[in-house]
Amino acid sequence: MYLTREEEKMYSGEYGPAVEKSMEILVALGDIYGADGMVEIVSAQISGVSYKTIGDAGLEYLEDLAGEGAQVVVPSTLNPAGVDLDQWKELGFPAEFTKKQLLIVEAYRKMGISTTCTCTPYLVGNVPPLGSHIAWSESSAVCYGNSVLGARTNREGGPGALSAAICGRTPNYGYHLDEGRVPHLLVEVETSLNGADYGALGYLVGKAVGNGIPYFKLVDEQQKKPQVNQLKALGAALASSGAVALFHMENTTPESPEAMPYTKNLEKLTVTREDVDDTRGKLSTSQKPDLVCLGCPHASLEEIKEVALKLDGKKLANQLWVCTSISVKAASDRMGYTRIIEEAGGHVVCDTCMVVAPIEYMGFKVIGVDSAKAANYVPSMCGLDVVFDEWENLIAIKK
């Protein structure tokens, strides 16, 4: 693999042990995947943040790296942590777990990484331009970044993304290349989609395409053009049931015109209303949630607004978390949405989500979600039952 003179200096340790260690990781990844060299990146998004997923070994690795003086050289944001960093006591997160979690976040902070712990970096200012190279690692963020923003990233692991952030480079293979971005499956959707349908569609197609690239055609005449929130739900589900890092959608995503000619000879998958409804039914393992968790991926301000309007002047009969980033919550606070949700008995929860938080130790048994990704992961990662539906159907209002 070709390295520039600057990259050779990094690899040989001229810039210190942290950079050397990081470049060694990048070179090893490049060798494994057949990269011809490195590309410079404009941003990073780093997973491996929750204590639930990385444990003491991950904490030790991060503290060692920070202790060696590691500093990121491109704008970098973190994936969700395992707790709300500010409200953990009020929400009942375990104290010992939180202690370790705060140490993890502090290690990242020392390396210059923005501690806006979110899976939606594109909602907190980490918005790379079309065609730029990035190193993102959260699966739904990768899918959104590649598909909707038209940036270029592989599905990085946490150490790979962190190494890329420290060196400002990532190996040039896969989705960084034009030939790595052509579609493999044509998906014709014959029904109109609303709400949780997008997640169900993503779950269904992800199962079918695996780690391939689907090209969507929404052929129903009543179908409205999908917006940001629908596209992030679709991508999150594609990435969780399969390993999809990029999708194209006709007349919607920026690279669809270039991808369209490749669809002429592709295998076609037709999706009907029956297919969507059948998938929705299969994603539930129970019927009545005791905790409703919205915001997987993290909720946008518009999504929080919709919940607030529904709850204004009402009281909840079940518990509600609306998960988001600290940046979006600040806007929600200013708009009065947080107050409305809290007065109804719910919480706007920052920095974490139902998948990477230790909710299995907090007394909950059944989690209600409007996210197909969450419905897929909560039973396996938390050992809890799940109800998948429109969020309006999940929340219970006191009579």
Protein Blocks (a to p, Z undefined) as FASTA:
>chain_A
ZZdfklmmmmnopnojklmmmmmmmmmmmmmnopabdcddfbdcdehkbfklnommlmmm
mmmmmmnopacfbdcdddddfbdfklmmmnopafklmmmmmmmmmmmmmnopacbdcfbl
mlnopacdehiacddfbfklmmmmmmmnopacddddfklmmmmmmnopacdehjlpmklm
ccfbdcddfbdcehjlmmmmmmmmmmmnomaccddddfbfklccddfklmmmmmmmmmmm
mmcfbdcdehkbmklmmmmmmmmmgccddddfklmmmmmmmmpcbfbdfbdcehiacddf
klmmmmmmmmgopacfbdcdddddfklmmmmmmnommmmmmmnopacdehiafklpckll
nopabdcdfbfklmmmmmmmnopacddddfklmpccdZZ
